[in-house]
Amino acid sequence: MRSTLKTLTVCFVLSSTLSFSQTSNTITPMVFPATKFQDKFWSMDAYATVPLQQCGWGMGFGIFGPAKKIGMINPYLPIHLRFGGDFYWAEMDRKHLGTLPLSAPQSGDAKIRLSQNNLGLNAVARFSLPYSRKFTPYIDLFAGYRYFGSGMSITPLQQQQGYEESTNKNLSSTNQFCYGGTAGVLIYLSPCIRFNTGLMITQSNKLGEMTDIARARIESGSIVAQKINTPKDMFILKVGFTFILEGGDNSYDNDNRTKSTKTYRSSSTRGGTWGGGGGSVGGGLKSNSVKINVRPSK
């Protein structure tokens, strides 16, 4: 009896071992596609901008081409490269000075508002994981153009005949070559929409000057301000969405072409002048003006 049990046990172990060996030899590894449909189309970023070292906000957008696989982190996780462009605008600061007498021959007072702005236009290379993932980290490297400007808005308390309702005057501006990068993450919301947030640093080796509106003040019926150097480095928070621009059928394209042929009339905006100083503008209206003294930087 014992010998029979031993024989059956040995036969069971041998048969199980052979069965496992045969089964394991038939296993084939799964192959995951390196590129999903989201990576074959163009994409567009639309976001709000918040300069971290200043008090203001703005907006921007970017457009990127289809992805190119340039490497692998592991056999199932490729690294993608996209080329595109990016534009942003951000208000760095603003200040309401109150009221100030208008310059002759005008009479009465006007409300004065000062602003300081920054904008950039860059060529961008984006390195990222596939857009098909739930979380897609990315790094942008860019180079391009940035602008700093300070402006003044003059709005009379009572509009005067022959003069604009409101006048915008450029106080200072500077243009620079810039470069930098952005580190961010895309979070999956739907097949064609991602939540996008990142931190951008933009740098320039060229220093310029702009009017310091933070310390501007009114003295003896005139605005007194001083020039300061533009910042070398700027940190800007970006929060918005990325849209996958899928291709459509012919009827969709035809509808879009039909809509794009519509003609829209442009309307004039308040304060269409950036020259100031009493010159005439379109429509024969004259610019409002006040006294201002901008001193050179120390």
C-alpha positions in Angstrom: 0.0 0.0 0.0 2.8 2.5 0.9 4.7 1.7 -2.2 1.7 2.3 -4.3 1.1 5.7 -2.7 4.7 6.6 -3.2 4.5 5.6 -6.8 1.4 7.7 -7.4 2.9 10.8 -5.7 6.0 10.6 -7.8 3.9 10.3 -11.0 1.8 13.3 -10.0 4.8 15.5 -9.3 6.5 14.5 -12.6 3.3 15.1 -14.6 2.8 18.6 -13.0 6.4 19.6 -13.7 6.1 18.6 -17.3 2.8 20.4 -17.7 4.1 23.6 -16.2 7.2 23.4 -18.4 5.1 23.1 -21.6 2.7 25.9 -20.5 5.5 28.3 -19.7 7.0 27.7 -23.1 3.9 28.9 -24.8 3.6 32.3 -23.1 4.1 35.3 -25.4 4.9 38.8 -24.2 2.3 41.5 -24.6 3.3 44.3 -27.1 2.0 47.8 -26.3 1.8 50.4 -29.1 4.3 53.2 -28.5 2.0 55.9 -30.0 -1.7 56.3 -29.3 -4.0 58.4 -31.5 -3.6 61.5 -29.2 0.1 61.7 -30.3 -0.6 61.7 -34.0 -2.5 65.0 -34.1 -1.7 68.6 -33.5 -2.4 70.1 -30.0 -3.2 73.5 -28.6 -2.5 75.0 -25.2 -4.7 77.7 -23.7 -3.8 79.0 -20.3 -3.8 81.8 -17.8 -0.4 83.4 -16.7 0.5 84.6 -13.2 3.9 86.3 -12.7 5.1 85.0 -9.3 7.4 88.0 -8.5 4.9 90.7 -9.6 1.2 91.3 -8.9 -0.8 90.7 -12.0 -2.1 88.1 -14.5 -2.6 87.5 -18.2 -3.2 84.7 -20.7 -1.4 82.8 -23.5 -1.7 80.0 -26.0 0.6 77.5 -27.8 0.4 75.2 -30.8 2.3 72.0 -31.2 2.8 69.5 -34.1 2.4 65.7 -33.9 4.8 63.7 -31.7 8.1 62.1 -32.7 9.4 59.2 -30.7 13.0 59.9 -29.8 13.8 57.4 -27.1 12.5 54.9 -24.5 12.5 55.0 -20.7 11.6 51.3 -20.7 10.2 49.0 -23.4 6.7 50.3 -22.9 7.3 54.0 -22.1 8.5 56.2 -25.0 9.8 59.8 -24.9 8.1 62.1 -27.4 9.3 65.3 -29.0 7.0 68.0 -30.4 7.9 71.3 -32.0 5.7 74.4 -31.8 5.2 78.0 -30.8 4.0 79.9 -27.8 2.7 83.4 -27.1 1.8 84.9 -23.7 0.9 88.3 -22.2 1.0 89.2 -18.5 0.2 92.3 -16.6 3.0 92.8 -14.0 1.6 95.7 -12.1 -1.1 98.4 -12.2 -1.8 101.5 -10.1 -4.6 104.1 -9.9 -3.0 107.4 -9.0 -6.3 109.3 -8.6 -7.2 112.5 -10.4 -4.9 115.1 -12.0 -5.6 118.4 -13.9 -5.5 118.1 -17.7 -2.9 120.1 -19.6 -3.9 123.3 -21.4 -5.9 124.0 -23.5 -8.0 121.4 -21.8 -9.7 122.1 -18.5 -10.9 119.9 -15.7 -9.5 116.8 -14.1 -8.8 113.2 -15.4 -8.5 109.8 -13.7 -4.9 108.4 -14.1 -4.1 104.7 -14.3 -0.6 103.2 -14.8 0.2 99.7 -16.0 3.2 97.5 -16.6 3.1 94.6 -19.0 5.2 91.8 -20.3 4.7 89.6 -23.4 6.7 86.8 -25.1 6.7 85.0 -28.4 8.8 81.8 -28.5 9.8 78.8 -30.6 9.3 75.7 -28.4 10.5 72.1 -28.2 8.4 69.9 -25.9 9.7 66.6 -24.4 7.0 64.5 -22.8 5.6 61.0 -22.2 2.7 60.0 -24.5 -0.5 62.1 -24.2 -2.5 58.9 -23.8 -1.4 58.6 -20.1 -3.5 59.8 -17.1 -0.5 61.9 -16.0 1.9 63.2 -18.6 4.9 65.2 -17.3 6.6 67.4 -19.9 9.5 69.8 -20.2 9.5 72.8 -22.7 12.7 74.4 -23.9 12.3 77.7 -25.8 14.0 80.7 -27.3 12.4 83.9 -28.7 11.3 87.5 -28.0 10.0 89.3 -25.0 8.8 92.8 -24.4 8.4 95.0 -21.3 6.3 98.2 -21.4 4.8 100.8 -19.1 1.7 102.7 -20.0 -0.7 105.4 -18.7 -4.4 105.7 -19.2 -5.9 109.3 -19.0 -9.7 109.4 -18.7 -11.3 112.9 -18.2 -14.1 113.0 -15.6 -16.2 114.8 -18.3 -15.5 114.1 -22.0 -14.6 117.3 -23.8 -15.6 118.2 -27.3 -12.9 117.3 -29.9 -11.0 115.0 -27.5 -11.0 111.3 -26.9 -13.1 109.7 -24.3 -9.9 108.0 -23.0 -6.2 108.2 -24.1 -3.5 105.5 -23.6 0.1 106.7 -23.6 3.2 104.6 -23.8 5.7 105.7 -21.1 8.6 103.2 -21.9 9.3 100.0 -23.8 12.1 97.6 -24.3 12.6 94.5 -26.5 14.8 91.5 -25.7 16.0 88.1 -26.9 15.0 85.5 -24.3 15.3 81.8 -23.6 14.2 79.4 -20.9 12.1 76.4 -20.0 8.8 75.1 -18.5 8.3 72.1 -16.3 4.7 70.9 -16.2 2.2 68.1 -16.2 -0.9 67.2 -18.3 -3.8 65.5 -16.5 -6.3 63.4 -18.5 -9.9 64.8 -18.5 -11.3 63.4 -21.8 -9.9 61.8 -25.0 -9.3 65.3 -26.4 -8.8 67.5 -23.3 -6.0 67.7 -20.7 -5.7 69.9 -17.7 -2.3 71.7 -18.0 -0.2 73.4 -15.3 3.4 74.3 -15.3 6.1 76.7 -14.1 8.0 78.8 -16.7 11.2 80.6 -16.3 12.2 83.2 -19.0 15.7 84.8 -19.0 17.6 87.4 -20.9 21.2 88.6 -20.8 20.1 92.1 -22.1 19.0 94.6 -19.6 16.5 97.4 -20.5 14.7 100.2 -18.7 11.0 100.7 -17.9 9.1 103.2 -15.9 8.6 102.1 -12.2 4.9 102.6 -11.7 5.0 101.1 -8.2 6.7 104.2 -6.8 5.0 106.8 -9.1 3.3 109.6 -7.4 1.6 113.0 -7.9 3.5 116.1 -7.0 2.4 119.7 -7.6 -0.1 118.8 -10.3 2.4 116.5 -12.2 3.2 112.7 -12.2 6.7 111.9 -10.9 8.2 108.5 -11.8 11.6 106.9 -12.2 13.1 104.4 -14.6 14.3 101.0 -13.4 16.0 98.0 -15.0 13.9 95.2 -16.4 14.2 91.9 -14.6 16.7 89.4 -15.9 14.7 86.3 -14.8 10.9 85.9 -14.5 8.9 83.0 -13.1 5.4 82.6 -14.5 2.8 80.1 -13.4 0.7 78.6 -16.3 -2.7 77.1 -15.6 -5.1 76.0 -18.4 -6.0 73.2 -20.8 -4.5 71.3 -23.7 -6.7 70.4 -26.6 -6.0 67.5 -29.0 -6.9 68.8 -32.5 -8.4 65.7 -34.1 -8.9 65.5 -37.9 -12.6 65.5 -39.1 -14.5 64.4 -42.1 -15.0 66.5 -45.2 -18.4 67.8 -44.1 -16.8 69.2 -41.0 -14.0 70.8 -43.0 -16.5 72.3 -45.4 -18.5 73.8 -42.6 -15.5 75.3 -41.1 -14.4 76.8 -44.5 -17.9 78.3 -44.9 -17.8 79.8 -41.4 -14.3 81.2 -42.0 -15.4 83.2 -45.0 -17.7 85.4 -42.9 -16.7 89.0 -42.7 -16.5 90.8 -39.4 -16.4 94.6 -39.0 -13.9 95.9 -36.5 -15.1 98.5 -34.0 -12.9 101.2 -32.5 -11.9 100.7 -28.9 -11.6 103.2 -26.1 -8.3 105.0 -26.1 -6.8 103.9 -29.3 -3.7 106.1 -28.9 -0.2 105.1 -27.7 1.5 108.4 -28.5 -0.2 110.9 -26.3 0.9 114.5 -26.1 -2.1 116.2 -27.8 -1.7 114.8 -31.3 -4.7 114.2 -33.5 -5.9 110.6 -34.2 -8.4 108.9 -36.5 -11.7 110.7 -36.7 -10.2 114.1 -35.9 -10.2 113.6 -32.1 -7.3 114.9 -30.0 -5.4 113.0 -27.3 -5.9 114.0 -23.6 -2.7 114.9 -21.9 -1.3 115.6 -18.4 2.1 116.7 -17.0 4.5 113.9 -16.3 8.2 113.8 -15.3 10.0 110.5 -15.7 13.5 110.6 -14.2 16.4 108.4 -15.3 17.4 105.4 -13.2 19.9 105.9 -10.5 
